[in-house]
Amino acid sequence: MPAARAFTFRALADWGVRGRADDVLLCVSELATNALLHGVPPGRGFLLRLLPYGDRAGLRIEVHDSGDGVPALREPDEGGRGLLLVSVLADKWGVEDRVPGKIVWCELELTRGRATAGTRPRERP
């Protein structure tokens, strides 16, 4: 995920966004990793979109992949913590069907403080 994180880091810097940058980078990394592990055939990639909204007070992260199936939260085990982390860090997250594939997205309000261990998402599908 170095390329996705570097792209995101540069975009945040270009936009002058500092609030919750660590949370944004972790969400990008987890969504992109899930897409590569579960959403794309070997040799294919995914599309990452960063969409600021509200005069850059918020950011929507979208990862488009061509895989079937809907991702779901799982009980933590040796792996499988990606969506659990996203659900804690993001203010909202969800999945939209596309043909082919899907979009897994999350939104973060950049004006609030970093997520903490006790934080729960305000909305999720």
VEXTILUM-590841 format. One record per residue (C-alpha): residue in three letters; y, x, z. Coordinates in steps of 0.05 Angstrom, whole numbers, plus 5000, padded with zeros to 4 digits. Each point is the difference from the previous one (the first is absolute). Layout:
// residues N
+-----+------+------+------+
| res |    v |    u |    w |
+-----+------+------+------+
| ALA |    Y |    X |    Z |
...
+-----+------+------+------+
//
This chain:
// residues 125
+-----+------+------+------+
| res |    v |    u |    w |
+-----+------+------+------+
| MET | 5000 | 5000 | 5000 |
| PRO | 5048 | 5058 | 4996 |
| ALA | 5031 | 4975 | 4935 |
| ALA | 5012 | 4930 | 5027 |
| ARG | 5030 | 5027 | 5064 |
| ALA | 5044 | 5050 | 4963 |
| PHE | 5025 | 4945 | 4952 |
| THR | 5016 | 4956 | 5061 |
| PHE | 5034 | 5056 | 5038 |
| ARG | 5045 | 5015 | 4940 |
| ALA | 5017 | 4927 | 4989 |
| LEU | 5018 | 4990 | 5074 |
| ALA | 5044 | 5062 | 4998 |
| ASP | 5034 | 4979 | 4935 |
| TRP | 5015 | 4931 | 5030 |
| GLY | 5025 | 5031 | 5065 |
| VAL | 4947 | 4964 | 5041 |
| ARG | 4981 | 5032 | 5065 |
| GLY | 4980 | 4942 | 5044 |
| ARG | 4924 | 4994 | 5007 |
| ALA | 4986 | 5053 | 4947 |
| ASP | 4937 | 5021 | 5037 |
| ASP | 4975 | 4928 | 5002 |
| VAL | 5015 | 4992 | 4926 |
| LEU | 4964 | 5065 | 4982 |
| LEU | 4939 | 4981 | 5041 |
| CYS | 4996 | 4930 | 4968 |
| VAL | 5005 | 5030 | 4930 |
| SER | 4946 | 5050 | 5016 |
| GLU | 4953 | 4947 | 5029 |
| LEU | 5010 | 4950 | 4943 |
| ALA | 4993 | 5054 | 4947 |
| THR | 4937 | 5027 | 5033 |
| ASN | 4969 | 4931 | 5003 |
| ALA | 5016 | 4989 | 4926 |
| LEU | 4966 | 5065 | 4980 |
| LEU | 4939 | 4989 | 5045 |
| HIS | 4989 | 4926 | 4988 |
| GLY | 5044 | 4976 | 4943 |
| VAL | 4995 | 5043 | 4939 |
| PRO | 4942 | 5023 | 4957 |
| PRO | 4987 | 5075 | 4998 |
| GLY | 5051 | 5036 | 4956 |
| ARG | 5052 | 4944 | 5006 |
| GLY | 5063 | 4998 | 5041 |
| PHE | 5044 | 4949 | 5033 |
| LEU | 5074 | 4980 | 4996 |
| LEU | 5045 | 5011 | 5060 |
| ARG | 5065 | 4961 | 5003 |
| LEU | 5055 | 5008 | 5052 |
| LEU | 5048 | 4941 | 5000 |
| PRO | 5061 | 5003 | 5046 |
| TYR | 5031 | 4933 | 5018 |
| GLY | 5057 | 4974 | 5042 |
| ASP | 5048 | 5057 | 4982 |
| ARG | 4944 | 5048 | 5019 |
| ALA | 4990 | 4968 | 5068 |
| GLY | 4927 | 4989 | 4982 |
| LEU | 4947 | 5030 | 4955 |
| ARG | 4941 | 4967 | 4965 |
| ILE | 4942 | 5047 | 4982 |
| GLU | 4952 | 4976 | 4946 |
| VAL | 4936 | 5033 | 4978 |
| HIS | 4970 | 4970 | 4937 |
| ASP | 4927 | 5015 | 4984 |
| SER | 4948 | 4973 | 4953 |
| GLY | 4945 | 4989 | 5051 |
| ASP | 4967 | 4934 | 5017 |
| GLY | 4997 | 4973 | 5070 |
| VAL | 5050 | 4988 | 5055 |
| PRO | 5012 | 5052 | 5053 |
| ALA | 4992 | 4977 | 5072 |
| LEU | 5012 | 5027 | 5069 |
| ARG | 4937 | 5030 | 5030 |
| GLU | 4980 | 5023 | 5068 |
| PRO | 5016 | 5074 | 5005 |
| ASP | 4942 | 5048 | 4988 |
| GLU | 4996 | 5070 | 4972 |
| GLY | 5048 | 4977 | 4945 |
| GLY | 5029 | 4935 | 4979 |
| ARG | 5063 | 5002 | 5042 |
| GLY | 5049 | 4996 | 4941 |
| LEU | 5016 | 4926 | 5000 |
| LEU | 4999 | 4998 | 5076 |
| LEU | 5054 | 5054 | 5001 |
| VAL | 5040 | 4963 | 4946 |
| SER | 4994 | 4935 | 5040 |
| VAL | 5030 | 5034 | 5061 |
| LEU | 5055 | 5040 | 4964 |
| ALA | 5023 | 4949 | 4949 |
| ASP | 5039 | 4936 | 5015 |
| LYS | 4960 | 4962 | 4947 |
| TRP | 4942 | 5017 | 4955 |
| GLY | 4955 | 4964 | 4951 |
| VAL | 4960 | 4998 | 4936 |
| GLU | 5017 | 4968 | 4933 |
| ASP | 4948 | 4989 | 4946 |
| ARG | 5014 | 5029 | 4931 |
| VAL | 4958 | 5003 | 4937 |
| PRO | 4972 | 5051 | 5002 |
| GLY | 5000 | 5018 | 5073 |
| LYS | 5050 | 4987 | 5056 |
| ILE | 5063 | 5022 | 5034 |
| VAL | 4996 | 5020 | 5073 |
| TRP | 5070 | 5001 | 5030 |
| CYS | 5038 | 5008 | 5064 |
| GLU | 5072 | 4993 | 5021 |
| LEU | 5038 | 5040 | 5053 |
| GLU | 5068 | 4984 | 5029 |
| LEU | 5033 | 5068 | 4999 |
| THR | 5054 | 4982 | 5050 |
| ARG | 4953 | 4990 | 5059 |
| GLY | 4968 | 5057 | 5040 |
| ARG | 4933 | 5032 | 4987 |
| ALA | 4937 | 4961 | 5014 |
| THR | 4967 | 5013 | 5067 |
| ALA | 4928 | 4993 | 5022 |
| GLY | 5013 | 4930 | 5027 |
| THR | 5036 | 4974 | 4939 |
| ARG | 4968 | 4944 | 4960 |
| PRO | 5020 | 4976 | 4932 |
| ARG | 5045 | 4940 | 4997 |
| GLU | 4963 | 4971 | 4941 |
| ARG | 4937 | 5014 | 4962 |
| PRO | 4956 | 4960 | 4954 |
+-----+------+------+------+
//
